[in-house]
Amino acid sequence: MQREAVRVATAILCKEMLRPGQSTGLGIRESEEVEARMRALARLERVSGKSGASANGSATQVGATGSGIISGSASPAGEERERRLFTEALRDGYVLCL
């Protein structure tokens, strides 16, 4: 269940924070910092999305159906890696405050 929540949050963050060609109102320095922090999450989200499940569903849809981006198909080490990448990207709230 926690893994699904992390994956949904990752997909939403990537969708909102890494929109190509869209002006976010951030300066160059801030944009580069957000991109650097989100880089590993974006890679993780792309891999998860290619694994067959939809990353476009809402958090409620995922919770209601009980299905995740990749349900139960990876090891506990993979789950820990996902959690670590997520917390590293958001560790001080910088990405979320922009």
Secondary structure as UniProt FT lines:
FT   HELIX           2..17
FT   TURN            20..21
FT   HELIX           28..50
FT   TURN            51..52
FT   HELIX           59..65
FT   HELIX           76..89
FT   TURN            90..92
FT   HELIX           94..97
//
